[in-house]
Amino acid sequence: MLKIDSHQHFWVYEQQRHGWIIDSMQVLRRDHLPADVEPYLQQYGISGCVAVQADQTPAENDFLINLAKENSFIKGVVGWVNFTADDIKDQLACHSTLPLIKGFRHILQSEPDERYMLNEKFMKGIALLDKYGFSYDILVFPRHLKTARQFVSAHPDQRFVIDHIAKPDIKAKIINGWKEDIQALATFKNVHCKVSGMVTEADWHNHRPVDFKPYLEVIFNAFGADRVMFGSDWPVCNVAGGYSAVLTVINGYINTLTANEQELFWAKNAIDFYRLKI
């Protein structure tokens, strides 16, 4: 069965640039490049991946594009642009000439203003994406989901995907609140969801597949099999067991789905959403 990892990161580690990597994430404080993940992709039968920005600079796009050109398993790039820039239309037009750029992301979860995504200039920038065929990854915490609903409702023709199922507090087994808000967001048919990043929201060293089942049930029931996709969030997942732990969590649940649903989850949805050439 074809498998695509819709969410991986790469970086050349610099302490100042990667200040979000705190002491408890020591394992991430080094370079993480395609050669480091390729053995895992081969081991687990993953045919390709989407590289997602981890740094909010224009140089990040060039870095990821160059990695993709040098490593054929990187099928697409989710980059970064300043959506509030006066020349955002020109920036997007320029990026539209680069086939490897499939979409963009802003690290909304870290903005001091929790309603930043509703900023007028930001919204105008997002409104231009569909014209150029770009998708948008929404990176938020549960507390942002009500605002995210307003955000996506203003852009009904735009392809959105929620990263990391919006990061519910799996470690504390908190599901209420997140559940209702993610279900409401899923009613917008242009919104998809990445089943990714879950192990880092759980007890890093003591999580079990059963801890994740209630959250997986919510996501699959809300979005349906045709709007969910697999993502490892490598190398961030290395703080909580790595690639094998991610697959252990997911496989037990996914194996209960039909063959067609599994094909959608593992590859077809990501290929369609990001318009990948495989």
SVG drawing of the C-alpha trace seen along z (x, -y; Angstrom):
<svg xmlns="http://www.w3.org/2000/svg" viewBox="-21 -47 45 51">
<polyline fill="none" stroke="black" stroke-width="0.4" points="0.0,0.0 1.3,-3.4 2.2,-5.6 2.9,-9.3 4.0,-11.2 2.3,-14.5 4.3,-16.2 8.1,-16.2 10.6,-18.9 14.2,-19.5 16.7,-21.9 20.3,-22.8 20.2,-23.4 21.0,-26.9 20.3,-27.7 18.9,-31.2 16.8,-30.3 15.4,-27.2 14.7,-28.6 11.5,-26.7 13.5,-23.5 13.6,-23.6 15.9,-21.6 13.4,-18.7 13.7,-18.3 17.5,-17.9 17.3,-15.1 16.2,-17.7 19.2,-19.9 21.1,-18.8 20.8,-18.9 17.9,-16.8 18.2,-16.3 16.8,-13.9 19.6,-11.4 18.5,-11.0 14.9,-10.1 15.3,-8.1 16.2,-4.8 12.9,-5.0 10.9,-5.7 12.5,-2.7 12.0,-0.5 8.3,-1.4 7.5,-1.5 6.9,-5.2 7.2,-6.3 7.4,-10.1 6.8,-13.0 5.8,-16.7 8.4,-19.0 6.8,-21.7 8.4,-24.9 9.8,-25.2 11.3,-28.7 9.4,-31.9 11.9,-33.3 11.9,-33.5 15.2,-31.5 13.3,-28.6 11.5,-28.1 14.8,-28.0 16.2,-25.6 13.3,-23.1 13.1,-23.5 16.8,-22.7 16.4,-19.6 13.5,-18.4 15.5,-18.8 18.3,-16.7 16.0,-14.1 13.3,-12.7 11.2,-11.3 10.3,-14.9 7.3,-15.4 6.3,-18.9 7.0,-21.8 4.7,-23.8 6.6,-27.1 6.2,-30.4 5.4,-33.9 4.5,-37.1 0.8,-37.3 0.6,-40.8 3.2,-42.2 2.1,-44.8 3.6,-42.8 2.0,-39.5 0.3,-39.2 3.7,-39.5 5.2,-37.0 2.6,-34.4 2.8,-35.0 6.5,-34.3 6.1,-31.2 3.5,-29.9 6.3,-29.4 7.9,-26.9 6.2,-23.5 7.6,-22.1 5.8,-24.8 2.4,-23.3 1.2,-25.6 2.1,-27.7 1.9,-27.8 2.2,-30.4 3.0,-29.4 -0.3,-30.8 0.0,-28.9 2.9,-31.1 1.3,-34.5 0.6,-36.6 -2.7,-37.7 -4.8,-34.5 -7.1,-36.1 -4.1,-36.9 -5.6,-34.8 -8.5,-37.3 -6.1,-40.2 -7.4,-42.1 -4.2,-42.1 -3.5,-38.4 -7.0,-37.5 -6.5,-39.4 -3.3,-37.4 -5.0,-34.1 -7.8,-35.1 -5.2,-35.1 -4.0,-31.6 -6.7,-29.8 -6.0,-31.9 -2.5,-30.5 -3.5,-26.9 -1.9,-26.9 -3.1,-25.1 -2.8,-26.4 -1.8,-24.4 -3.5,-25.6 -1.2,-25.2 -3.2,-26.0 -4.0,-24.8 -7.5,-23.8 -8.1,-27.3 -7.8,-28.7 -10.4,-26.5 -13.4,-28.8 -11.4,-31.5 -10.3,-29.1 -14.0,-28.4 -14.5,-32.1 -11.3,-32.0 -12.2,-29.2 -15.8,-30.3 -14.5,-33.5 -12.6,-31.4 -15.0,-28.7 -13.0,-28.0 -9.6,-27.6 -8.1,-24.2 -7.2,-24.1 -5.7,-21.3 -5.5,-21.2 -2.0,-20.2 -1.6,-17.7 -5.4,-17.4 -5.1,-20.8 -3.0,-19.5 -5.4,-18.3 -4.0,-17.6 -3.8,-13.8 -1.5,-13.5 -4.1,-14.9 -6.9,-13.0 -8.8,-16.2 -11.2,-15.7 -14.2,-17.9 -14.0,-21.3 -11.6,-20.2 -14.0,-17.6 -16.9,-19.9 -14.8,-22.6 -13.0,-20.2 -16.4,-18.7 -17.7,-22.2 -14.7,-22.9 -15.0,-19.6 -18.5,-20.7 -16.6,-22.9 -15.9,-20.6 -12.8,-22.5 -11.1,-21.7 -9.0,-18.5 -7.0,-17.1 -3.6,-15.6 -3.4,-12.7 0.0,-13.8 1.8,-15.1 -0.2,-13.1 2.6,-11.4 4.1,-14.8 0.8,-15.8 0.8,-12.6 3.0,-11.3 6.3,-11.2 7.7,-8.1 4.6,-6.2 1.9,-6.6 -0.1,-3.6 -2.2,-3.1 -5.3,-3.1 -4.6,-6.7 -5.1,-7.9 -8.2,-5.9 -10.8,-8.4 -9.1,-11.3 -8.8,-9.2 -12.5,-8.3 -13.4,-11.9 -11.3,-12.8 -12.4,-10.0 -16.1,-10.4 -15.9,-14.2 -13.9,-14.4 -14.6,-11.1 -12.0,-8.9 -11.7,-11.2 -10.4,-14.2 -7.7,-12.8 -4.1,-12.1 -1.0,-10.5 1.8,-12.6 4.7,-11.6 5.8,-15.1 9.4,-13.8 11.8,-14.7 9.7,-16.3 8.2,-12.9 11.6,-11.7 10.9,-13.3 8.2,-10.7 9.5,-7.5 10.1,-8.4 8.8,-7.1 8.1,-3.6 6.0,-5.0 3.9,-7.1 3.1,-4.1 2.3,-1.9 -0.2,-4.5 -1.8,-4.7 -1.7,-1.2 -3.9,0.3 -6.7,-2.0 -6.2,-2.3 -6.1,1.5 -9.8,1.6 -10.7,-0.5 -11.7,0.8 -8.9,1.2 -10.2,-1.8 -10.3,-3.9 -6.7,-2.9 -5.6,-3.9 -7.1,-7.3 -5.5,-7.8 -2.0,-6.6 -1.6,-8.4 -4.5,-9.4 -5.8,-12.2 -2.4,-13.8 -1.7,-13.5 -5.0,-15.1 -4.8,-17.8 -1.3,-18.9 -1.6,-18.0 1.5,-15.9 3.2,-14.3 4.1,-10.7"/>
</svg>
